[in-house]
Amino acid sequence: MFRILIVDDETLQRDGIAEMLRLRNPDDLITEARDGLEALSIIRAIKPGIVLTDIRMPNLSGLDLLKNIKQEAPETQVIVISGYNEFEYAKKALQHNASDYLLKPIDEKELAEVIKNARIARLKVSKPCNLC
């Protein structure tokens, strides 16, 4: 079982990703946030092993959220998602140690592969735990 946080200001996107994840891994704890500020408080409370974040959101962007996560919880795997196929976004995300970068609309098989890789990476950097 993993704790996964989905951060996106678009409700349909957030709900769609959550549904894809729940279907593949029903034992995971899937939590959702509407923006980066809400996500930070959730991250501090539940310490998810994986965060999927949109790159452009109000209040706190996905890149700023990524920077905060890597300072506060460097073992957390962060996957950046975006509707913008712009190299600069991907480059900045990877410079801030994002695990991966996905373009919207999210492909279910690609999402499953990226989550699988993030799970493996998360387990490699942490102590064994019941909920990661």
Secondary structure, 3 states (H helix, E strand, C coil): CCEEEEECCCHHHHHHHHHHHHHHCCCCEEEEECCHHHHHHHHHHHCCCEEEEECCCCCCCHHHHHHHHHHHCCCCEEEEEECCCCHHHHHHHHHCCCCEEEECCCCHHHHHHHHHHHHHHHHHHCCCCCCC
